[in-house]
């Protein structure tokens, strides 16, 4: 038996086949357009995403007839409006990076309403999450307004839209629902108070279900194939890393950096330190397992931005540096290019270098960029450690995990062993394992792992970095 995982991410849709033996391989990768209509707006074309998903499924199933089931992971907070009968999208996908609604959320903060979202959803008032974007779509898109008046509007995250189009099931799993700011973390259901706060009609939302189970089926070449898993991408990655018990922690360094640590069977509310309590997953006929999530908006995005400025040509150019560290020479970079997420939650923060001088080189600046991403990740890990005990080893993946300087600096700052997963499709692999029902097995090959141990104490520079963060805060007020 084989299963197919569809990893529908921020920049591409990927198909991975996992065999019962544990072997896996990528069969399709299709990139999609990034649309920037205005400053701070980020969109995707929903029809392009659906087409890419169907292409990945059709080609994979046609070439691998032993596929028995499918799992799909999604972008998490990205969302849209669509018609309940025609299933046609009524809005673009408003991507998780989009911050068009932050000013409206700041007004809610001024009214003291963030206390309610922290208490019920476990989330701060930030445009990262879906609720305010769904409200924006209903308020600003005439087609959505018209569908609502007719009682035919659907609002939700991309997973529910995909499933509605593929199988006719308008449902979302509990991990993705938890990223909207509309789900009560303790009940695992939509909360009327939260829906009223954001002006999102509760009747337009999909049904919340576990992360594994029956998500409907589709017919490919006369063959019926069931979708058996649907989950948020970062939770899929957590599963793919082999994290199963309290204290297990992973960090994915992709466009942003996302740290997840499993905490146990009850949510750990964390309103004072900016961490996000979230379901890690809920298996069919079981209760939810919970985690703490801390994010950094710009990780790989900061590296690509610096490359676009001409600070380096090849990624090999930034694998090693002549100087021991940039921060040791009082050069600091704060990667707040889209603001600061956990634990600060300041969308008005600005990216900056501090300590530039006439003898600062482009290599020095790039060294500081890498270090700044590490220090931001360290802020998140320190916040997690205040709430739960984490193990001595942290598992990481993503583009930056292939950079030796970055990985060693991370080990030195955190004073923990860093286990780098070189298998490039951990998110898809986690999704496939869930779809297969292979819940207890941990598929990790030692040949795919590089380990870094702390060599020197770099945590002593955390205070200097914090001073840089303080300078970046509120810059765009």
Rosetta blueprint (number, residue, H / E / L):
1 X L
2 X E
3 X E
4 X E
5 X E
6 X E
7 X E
8 X E
9 X L
10 X L
11 X L
12 X E
13 X E
14 X E
15 X E
16 X E
17 X E
18 X E
19 X E
20 X L
21 X L
22 X L
23 X L
24 X E
25 X E
26 X E
27 X E
28 X E
29 X E
30 X E
31 X E
32 X L
33 X L
34 X L
35 X E
36 X L
37 X L
38 X L
39 X L
40 X L
41 X L
42 X L
43 X E
44 X E
45 X L
46 X H
47 X H
48 X H
49 X H
50 X H
51 X H
52 X H
53 X H
54 X H
55 X H
56 X H
57 X H
58 X H
59 X H
60 X H
61 X H
62 X H
63 X H
64 X L
65 X L
66 X L
67 X E
68 X E
69 X E
70 X E
71 X E
72 X E
73 X E
74 X E
75 X L
76 X L
77 X L
78 X L
79 X E
80 X E
81 X E
82 X E
83 X E
84 X L
85 X L
86 X L
87 X L
88 X L
89 X E
90 X L
91 X L
92 X L
93 X E
94 X E
95 X L
96 X L
97 X L
98 X L
99 X L
100 X L
101 X L
102 X H
103 X H
104 X H
105 X H
106 X H
107 X H
108 X H
109 X H
110 X H
111 X L
112 X L
113 X L
114 X H
115 X H
116 X H
117 X H
118 X H
119 X H
120 X H
121 X L
122 X L
123 X L
124 X L
125 X L
126 X L
127 X L
128 X L
129 X L
130 X L
131 X H
132 X H
133 X H
134 X H
135 X H
136 X H
137 X H
138 X H
139 X H
140 X H
141 X L
142 X H
143 X H
144 X H
145 X H
146 X H
147 X H
148 X H
149 X H
150 X L
151 X L
152 X L
153 X E
154 X E
155 X E
156 X E
157 X E
158 X H
159 X H
160 X H
161 X H
162 X H
163 X H
164 X H
165 X H
166 X H
167 X H
168 X L
169 X L
170 X L
171 X E
172 X E
173 X E
174 X H
175 X H
176 X H
177 X H
178 X L
179 X L
180 X L
181 X L
182 X L
183 X E
184 X E
185 X L
186 X L
187 X L
188 X L
189 X E
190 X E
191 X L
192 X H
193 X H
194 X H
195 X H
196 X H
197 X H
198 X H
199 X L
200 X L
201 X L
202 X H
203 X H
204 X H
205 X E
206 X L
207 X E
208 X E
209 X E
210 X L
211 X L
212 X E
213 X L
214 X L
215 X L
216 X L
217 X E
218 X E
219 X E
220 X E
221 X L
222 X L
223 X E
224 X E
225 X E
226 X E
227 X E
228 X E
229 X E
230 X E
231 X E
232 X E
233 X H
234 X H
235 X H
236 X H
237 X H
238 X H
239 X H
240 X H
241 X L
242 X L
243 X L
244 X L
245 X L
246 X L
247 X L
248 X L
249 X E
250 X E
251 X E
252 X E
253 X E
254 X L
255 X L
256 X L
257 X E
258 X E
259 X E
260 X E
261 X E
262 X E
263 X E
264 X E
265 X L
266 X L
267 X L
268 X L
269 X L
270 X L
271 X L
272 X L
273 X L
274 X L
275 X L
276 X E
277 X E
278 X E
279 X E
280 X E
281 X E
282 X E
283 X L
284 X L
285 X L
286 X L
287 X L
288 X E
289 X E
290 X E
291 X E
292 X E
293 X E
294 X E
295 X E
296 X E
297 X L
298 X L
299 X L
300 X H
301 X H
302 X H
303 X H
304 X H
305 X H
306 X H
307 X H
308 X H
309 X L
310 X L
311 X L
312 X L
313 X L
314 X L
315 X H
316 X H
317 X H
318 X H
319 X L
320 X L
321 X L
322 X L
323 X L
324 X L
325 X L
326 X L
327 X H
328 X H
329 X H
330 X L
331 X L
332 X E
333 X E
334 X E
335 X L
336 X L
337 X L
338 X L
339 X L
340 X E
341 X L
342 X L
343 X L
344 X L
345 X L
346 X E
347 X L
348 X L
349 X L
350 X L
351 X L
352 X E
353 X E
354 X E
355 X L
356 X L
357 X L
358 X L
359 X L
360 X L
361 X L
362 X H
363 X H
364 X H
365 X H
366 X H
367 X H
368 X H
369 X H
370 X H
371 X H
372 X H
373 X H
374 X H
375 X H
376 X H
377 X H
378 X H
379 X H
380 X H
381 X H
382 X H
383 X H
384 X H
385 X H
386 X L
387 X L
388 X L
389 X L
390 X L
391 X L
392 X L
393 X E
394 X E
395 X E
396 X E
397 X E
398 X L
399 X H
400 X H
401 X H
402 X H
403 X L
404 X H
405 X H
406 X H
407 X H
408 X H
409 X H
410 X H
411 X H
412 X H
413 X H
414 X H
415 X L
416 X L
417 X E
418 X E
419 X E
420 X E
421 X E
422 X L
423 X L
424 X L
425 X L
426 X H
427 X H
428 X H
429 X H
430 X H
431 X H
432 X H
433 X H
434 X H
435 X H
436 X H
437 X L
438 X L
439 X L
440 X L
441 X L
442 X L
443 X L
444 X L
445 X L
446 X H
447 X H
448 X H
449 X E
450 X E
451 X E
452 X E
453 X L
454 X L
455 X L
456 X L
457 X L
458 X L
459 X H
460 X H
461 X H
462 X H
463 X H
464 X H
465 X H
466 X H
467 X H
468 X H
469 X H
470 X H
471 X H
472 X H
473 X L
474 X L
475 X L
476 X L
477 X L
